[in-house]
Amino acid sequence: MHGIAFESDKGPLGTRFTDFPNIVPAAAADLPALAELAGVIWRACYPGIITQAQIDYMLARMYAPDVLRDEILAQGIRYYRLLMGGRFAGFASIGPTDAATVMKLHKLYLLPELHGRRLGSLLLRHCEAEASKLGARRLILAVNKRNSRALAAYQRNGFAIIESVVTDIGGGFVMDDFVMVKDFGRG
């Protein structure tokens, strides 16, 4: 699709990612696999950024099937799956905000063994294009202040920090984030 092949990259259980990346909309039937993939990615990437207890709390809170279904059906959030060789390797989600020309990137996750190969950027550009089709000219996101890899990736892709926020999410936990923004449309 975009001219990138990764024949030597190994995926889960020793499988090989041998095909071009393909980004497709997620359907309700994909939600259990999406929640499972989120658990794999979070448990690999977030230790050292947040505690294991917070990882478990947030996964349960954000990836329960009813939560994901509500996001899609009631909140207008759209999920996209990144497939490599037909295997589920990452995902992203975007949704509306109170401003008609602004959409929020809610989630963007990629299997750790595929980091550094511009696939996150590919998924991000896809979300920008989809948001643009829906009339957005700006994309916002929140990223943990200690997630230096994600911060650098977003900055490489044209996002800028505009705000620092601390949000109480219950259970004795907070999200300590930077809000980032990218303008991509004409206005």
C-alpha positions in Angstrom: 0.0 0.0 0.0 2.7 2.5 1.0 5.8 0.8 -0.4 7.1 -0.5 3.0 7.8 -4.2 3.5 9.3 -5.8 6.6 10.2 -9.3 5.7 12.6 -9.8 8.6 10.4 -8.4 11.3 9.1 -11.0 13.7 5.7 -10.6 15.2 4.0 -12.3 18.1 4.8 -16.0 18.6 7.6 -15.8 16.0 5.4 -15.1 13.1 6.8 -12.8 10.4 5.4 -9.6 9.2 5.9 -10.0 5.5 3.3 -7.9 3.9 2.7 -4.3 3.3 0.9 -2.3 6.0 -2.9 -2.0 5.6 -5.1 0.3 7.6 -8.8 -0.7 7.9 -11.7 0.5 10.0 -12.4 -1.5 13.1 -15.8 -3.1 13.5 -17.6 -4.3 16.6 -16.4 -7.8 16.0 -12.8 -6.5 16.2 -13.2 -5.1 19.7 -12.1 -8.2 21.7 -8.9 -8.4 19.6 -8.3 -4.7 20.0 -8.6 -4.9 23.8 -6.2 -7.9 23.8 -3.7 -6.1 21.6 -3.9 -3.0 23.9 -3.0 -5.2 26.9 0.0 -6.6 25.1 1.2 -3.1 24.0 0.6 -1.4 27.3 2.3 -4.1 29.4 5.3 -3.9 27.2 5.5 -0.1 26.8 4.2 1.6 30.0 6.2 0.1 32.8 8.6 2.8 34.0 6.1 5.5 32.8 3.2 4.5 35.1 2.9 1.8 37.7 1.7 -1.7 37.0 -1.4 -1.0 39.1 -2.2 2.1 37.0 -1.7 0.1 33.8 -4.2 -2.6 35.0 -6.6 0.1 36.1 -6.5 2.0 32.9 -6.8 -1.1 30.7 -9.9 -2.2 32.6 -11.3 1.2 32.4 -10.6 2.0 28.8 -10.7 -1.3 27.0 -13.8 -3.1 28.5 -16.0 -4.2 25.6 -18.9 -2.1 26.7 -16.6 1.0 26.9 -15.3 0.5 23.4 -18.7 -0.2 22.0 -20.1 3.0 23.6 -17.2 5.0 22.2 -18.1 3.8 18.7 -21.9 3.8 18.9 -22.6 6.8 21.2 -19.5 9.0 21.1 -18.7 8.9 17.3 -15.2 7.6 17.9 -13.7 5.8 14.9 -11.1 3.0 15.3 -8.6 1.9 12.7 -6.6 -1.3 12.7 -3.1 -1.6 11.3 -2.6 -4.9 9.7 0.8 -6.3 8.7 0.7 -9.5 6.6 -2.9 -9.8 7.7 -2.0 -9.7 11.4 -3.3 -7.1 13.8 -0.2 -5.0 14.7 -1.6 -1.7 15.9 -4.5 0.7 16.1 -5.6 4.3 16.4 -8.9 6.1 17.2 -10.2 9.6 16.5 -13.3 11.3 17.6 -15.2 14.6 17.6 -14.7 17.5 20.0 -16.9 20.4 20.9 -15.3 22.3 18.0 -16.5 21.2 14.5 -13.1 21.7 12.9 -11.1 19.9 15.7 -10.9 16.1 16.2 -9.1 14.3 19.0 -6.6 11.4 18.5 -7.7 9.3 21.4 -5.4 6.3 20.9 -2.4 5.3 18.7 -0.6 2.1 19.6 1.8 -0.2 17.8 3.4 -3.5 18.8 6.8 -2.6 20.3 8.7 -4.8 17.8 7.5 -2.5 15.0 8.5 0.8 16.7 11.0 2.9 14.8 9.8 1.8 11.3 7.5 4.8 10.6 4.4 2.7 10.9 3.1 4.9 13.8 3.6 7.9 11.5 1.7 6.0 8.7 -1.2 5.4 11.1 -1.1 9.0 12.3 -1.2 10.3 8.7 -4.2 8.0 8.1 -6.0 9.5 11.1 -5.2 13.0 9.9 -6.6 12.2 6.4 -9.8 10.7 7.9 -10.2 13.7 10.2 -9.8 16.0 7.3 -12.5 14.1 5.3 -14.8 14.8 8.3 -14.1 18.5 8.1 -11.4 18.8 10.8 -8.5 21.2 10.3 -6.8 20.4 13.6 -6.0 17.3 15.5 -5.4 17.3 19.3 -4.1 14.6 21.6 -2.9 14.0 25.1 0.3 12.1 25.8 1.9 11.1 29.1 4.7 13.6 30.0 7.1 10.7 30.7 6.5 8.9 27.4 9.5 10.4 25.7 9.3 8.1 22.7 5.7 9.1 21.9 6.4 12.8 22.5 9.4 12.7 20.1 7.3 10.8 17.5 4.5 13.3 17.7 6.9 16.2 17.5 8.5 14.6 14.4 5.1 14.4 12.9 4.4 18.2 13.3 2.6 18.2 16.7 3.4 20.9 19.3 2.8 21.0 23.0 0.2 23.6 24.0 -0.7 22.7 27.5 0.1 20.6 30.6 -2.8 18.9 32.3 -3.2 16.5 35.3 -6.5 14.6 35.2 -7.8 12.6 38.2 -9.0 9.3 36.7 -10.2 7.7 40.0 -8.7 4.8 41.9 -6.0 7.1 43.3 -4.5 7.6 39.8 -3.9 10.7 37.6 -3.0 11.1 34.0 -0.1 13.6 33.8 -0.2 14.7 30.2 0.9 17.2 27.6 -1.8 18.3 25.2 -0.4 18.5 21.7 -1.9 20.0 18.6 -1.4 19.9 14.8 -3.0 22.1 12.3 -3.3 20.4 8.9 -6.1 22.0 7.0 -6.8 25.4 5.5 -8.9 27.8 7.4 
